[in-house]
Amino acid sequence: MSLPSADDLFRPTSPDGSDRSPGEAAERPAEQAVDQPADQPVHGARPAPRRPSGRVRHDEKMTVYVTSEELHDLEQARLTLRRTGLTVDRGRLVRAAIALALAGYEQDGEDSALVQRLRDA
């Protein structure tokens, strides 16, 4: 009996769902980009509010260390949300909180709750 190698288990997959080995990726021609107008911000326009990403596949990972009290507060928030019918995991809750903090910073700048909290720390 033969087990799969690490290369077989962790090989990249293409966006259309078909698997290919790492060597095949270099052999395929690059897909032609469709000419679409770039999303250019209008001068003087306010940027769109940040929104949490919700339930999507994420490409980046970030490790955050919290105190036991902060973790307890996070779990309490999750339980409270669950009682209101909104079931979310820790990651989704943290992403939503980050989006709110950054949106407040973009809107209020130096007067934002984020800046005040960082100054008080």
N, C-alpha and C positions, 0 to 999 in steps of 0.2 A: 504494500500500500504506500502510495506516495502523496505527500502533503504539498499544497501549493507553496511556492516561494514568496518571499516578501514582495518581489517585483510584481507577481501576479495579483497579490492582494491589494497593493497600493498603487496600481497603475492609473494614470489619468484617463478620464473619459471625455469624449467629445460632447459638445452641447446637444447634438441630436440623439445622444444616448448610445451610440455605437462605440464599442471599446476599440482602442488601438494601442499598440505598444509604443514606448517612447521613441523608437527609431522611425516609426511610421509618421510621426508628427512632423519631422523635418522633411520627409519625402513629399508630402502633400503640398500643392501650391497654396499660397495664402489666399483666403477668400477675398474677393473684391469688395471694397467698402461701397456702400450705396451713398451717392451724393445726397446729403440731407443738410439743410441749413443748420448751422451750429446754434445752440441755445445761447444767444448773447444777451446778457442783462441789459435792459433799457436804462440809459443814463438817468439817474435820479429815481429810478423805481426801487421799491423796497424788495429785498430778496424774499422768495417764498418761505413761509415758516417751515422750520425743520419738523419732520414727522418721524416717529419711531419706525423702524423697519418692519416690525411685526414678525410674522412667521414666514421667513424666507431663508434660503441657504446663505450663509455668511462666508466670506472669503478670508476674513482676518480674525485673529483671536487675540484677546488681551486678558491678562491675568491681573486681578485686583485683590489685594488683601484687605480684609475688613476685621474689625473687632467683633467679639462675640455679641456685644450689644447691638452693633450695626446689623449683623446677620439676623439677630432676633427681631429687630425692627422691620427688616426686609420680609421676613417670614410672616410677621404679624400683618403687614400690608397685603401680602399675597392671600392670607386667610380672610381678611376683610373684603378684598376684591372678590374672592370666591363666594362669599356670602351674598354679594350683590349680583352674582351670576356671571362674573368675569373670571375665568380660570386662565392664569398666565404662569409661565415658568419664571425663574429668577432672571434669566438672561433677557427675556422680553421686558420684564419690569425695569431692569437696569437700563436697557436701551431707551425705554420711554422716558425715564428720569433724566438721562443724558440729553435727549432731544429737548426736553423742557428747559433744562438748565442752559443749553446753548442758544435756544430760541430767546430766552429771557436776556441773555448776554448780548445777542445781536440787536435786540430791540432797545435795551436800556443801557448798554455799555457799562461804564464805570459805576452806574447806579443799580446794576442788576443784583439780584439776590446771590448769584454765584460769586461775584466779586466781593460783596459784603461778607459772605461766609468765609471766603479764602483769606480775607484781611483779618477776620476775627480769630482765625485758627492759630 
